[in-house]
Amino acid sequence: MTRSITQLFDLTGRTALVTGGSRGLGLQIAQALGEAGAKLMLTARKADELEGAVQQLQAQGIDARWMAADCAREEDIQRLVSETLQRLGDIDILVNNAGAAWGAPAEDHPLEAWDKVMNLNIRGYFLLSQAVGKHSMIARRRGSIVNVASIAGLGGNPPEMKTIAYNTSKGAVINFTRALAAEWGPYGIRVNAICPGFFPSKMTRGTLQAMGEERLAAHAPLRRLGDDEDLKGAAVLFASDAGKHITGQWLAVDGGVSAVIGG
């Protein structure tokens, strides 16, 4: 007997680890997974922001915990996975969301800034996926990894947006998603990516101010930016059995920007 759509999207009894989960897109995704029934471990670098986010989720009846960690540091990643397994048991869902951006002309881009972006945006995704896969998902032959990429990973930018390291890292996330999905498919592990367009957040504040929210919204066929609900459906689809036959895919959530030629 087939399950109902409500049963397919239900995450009751599953545990999700969400990086960069204290605010912005990570918190939105965490809230969606929690609303669907998952237990949550949120991580980011700042303990005060994590504590506030978890209090917000718990007030809504969501089972959420937090642990401060820097996902650009291998030792922090190993500690994060070890303590999550001890406190919550096996990890069923990993959301790689923590990220950094840097604006500078390519000819003057500081090497240390390039390394900072790459270490968090792609090296950290690899190390955390590796650790969760090795210590929780592979032996159980199940799991879902959701990587947060960006439509910036699909191509270049207008000349005034000088974010070559960020674009490069997000392009790498998309192909990392494909490669890992192909390799870990036989273990029953699904790996997919969400590619957000412009959402108001701390990371995008400077770009939105420089280019103008109205201008960026007008560039999207839907004539709007993303809001506090727009990633929820994609996140739960990829994390749940509703998406059990989807792997190695990326989904743009961008108001149609990537559908426009030269978008």
Residue pairs with C-beta under 8 A, 6 or more apart in sequence:
3 241
5 242
7 241
8 240
8 241
8 242
9 36
9 236
9 237
9 240
9 241
9 242
10 36
10 37
10 240
11 33
11 36
11 37
11 38
11 93
11 236
11 239
11 240
12 36
12 37
12 38
13 37
14 37
14 38
14 39
14 92
14 93
14 239
15 38
15 39
15 40
15 41
15 84
15 88
15 89
15 90
15 91
15 92
15 93
16 30
16 33
16 34
16 38
16 39
16 40
16 41
16 91
16 92
16 93
16 94
16 95
16 239
17 41
17 43
17 80
17 81
17 84
17 91
17 93
17 94
17 95
17 132
18 26
18 29
18 30
18 33
18 40
18 41
18 42
18 43
18 95
18 97
19 26
19 43
19 44
19 71
19 95
19 96
19 97
19 98
19 124
19 128
20 26
20 43
20 44
20 71
20 97
20 98
20 99
20 148
21 27
21 29
21 30
21 40
21 42
21 43
21 44
21 50
21 53
21 66
21 95
21 97
22 42
22 44
22 46
22 49
22 50
22 52
22 53
22 66
23 44
23 49
23 53
23 201
23 202
24 199
24 201
24 202
24 203
25 97
25 148
25 196
25 199
25 201
25 231
26 42
26 44
26 95
26 97
26 98
26 148
27 42
27 53
27 56
28 228
28 229
28 231
28 232
28 235
29 95
29 97
29 146
29 148
29 231
29 232
29 235
30 40
30 42
30 53
30 57
30 64
30 95
31 57
31 60
31 62
31 232
32 231
32 232
32 233
32 235
32 236
33 40
33 93
33 95
33 235
33 236
33 239
34 40
34 57
34 60
34 62
34 63
34 64
35 60
35 62
35 232
36 236
36 239
36 240
38 92
38 93
38 239
39 63
39 64
39 65
39 88
40 57
40 62
40 63
40 64
40 65
41 64
41 65
41 66
41 67
41 84
41 87
41 88
41 91
42 50
42 53
42 54
42 57
42 64
42 65
42 66
42 67
43 50
43 66
43 67
43 68
43 69
43 71
43 80
43 98
44 50
44 68
44 69
44 98
45 68
45 69
45 70
46 68
47 66
47 68
50 66
50 67
50 68
51 66
53 64
53 66
54 64
54 65
54 66
57 64
58 64
65 87
65 88
67 80
67 83
67 84
69 76
69 77
69 79
69 80
70 76
71 77
71 80
71 98
71 120
71 124
71 127
71 128
72 100
72 116
72 119
72 120
72 123
72 124
74 127
77 124
77 127
77 128
77 131
78 131
80 128
81 91
81 128
81 131
81 132
81 135
81 136
82 135
84 91
85 91
85 135
85 136
90 136
90 137
90 140
91 132
91 136
91 137
91 143
92 137
92 142
92 143
92 144
93 143
93 144
93 145
93 146
93 239
94 128
94 129
94 132
94 137
94 143
94 144
94 145
94 146
95 145
95 146
95 148
95 235
95 239
96 124
96 125
96 128
96 129
96 145
96 146
96 147
96 148
96 173
97 148
98 120
98 124
99 120
99 121
99 148
99 169
99 203
100 116
100 117
100 120
100 121
100 166
100 203
101 117
101 163
101 165
101 166
101 203
102 109
102 110
102 113
102 114
102 116
102 117
102 163
102 165
102 166
103 161
103 162
103 163
103 206
103 207
104 110
104 113
104 162
105 162
106 162
106 164
109 164
109 165
113 165
114 165
117 165
117 166
117 169
118 165
118 168
118 169
121 166
121 169
121 170
121 172
121 173
122 169
122 172
122 173
122 176
125 147
125 173
125 176
126 176
129 145
129 180
129 191
132 143
132 145
133 143
133 184
133 187
133 189
136 143
137 143
137 184
137 187
137 189
138 184
138 187
138 189
141 187
141 188
141 189
142 188
142 189
143 187
143 188
143 189
143 190
144 189
144 190
144 191
144 192
144 238
144 239
144 240
144 243
145 180
145 189
145 190
145 191
145 192
146 192
146 193
146 194
146 235
146 238
146 239
147 173
147 176
147 177
147 191
147 192
147 193
147 194
148 173
148 193
148 194
148 196
149 170
149 173
149 174
149 177
149 193
149 194
149 195
149 250
150 166
150 170
150 173
150 195
150 196
151 195
151 196
151 197
151 252
151 254
151 257
151 258
151 263
152 163
152 166
152 167
152 170
153 167
153 169
153 170
153 171
153 172
153 173
153 174
153 195
154 171
154 174
154 195
154 252
154 258
155 167
155 263
156 167
157 163
157 167
160 210
160 211
161 207
161 211
170 195
173 193
174 193
174 195
174 250
177 191
177 192
177 193
177 248
177 249
177 250
178 248
180 191
181 190
181 191
181 192
181 247
181 248
181 249
182 248
184 191
185 247
185 248
190 238
190 243
190 244
190 246
190 247
191 247
191 248
192 238
192 243
192 246
192 247
192 248
192 249
192 250
192 251
193 249
193 250
193 251
194 231
194 234
194 235
194 238
194 250
194 251
194 253
195 250
195 251
195 252
195 253
195 254
195 258
196 226
196 230
196 231
196 252
196 253
196 254
197 220
197 225
197 226
197 252
197 253
197 254
197 255
197 257
197 258
198 204
198 207
198 208
198 216
198 217
198 220
198 225
198 226
198 254
198 257
199 225
199 226
199 227
199 230
199 231
200 208
200 213
200 225
200 226
208 216
213 225
216 225
217 223
217 224
217 225
217 255
219 257
219 260
219 263
220 254
220 255
220 256
220 257
221 255
221 256
221 257
221 259
221 260
222 255
222 256
223 255
224 255
225 255
226 253
226 254
226 255
230 253
231 253
234 251
234 253
236 242
237 243
237 246
238 246
238 251
252 258
252 259
257 263
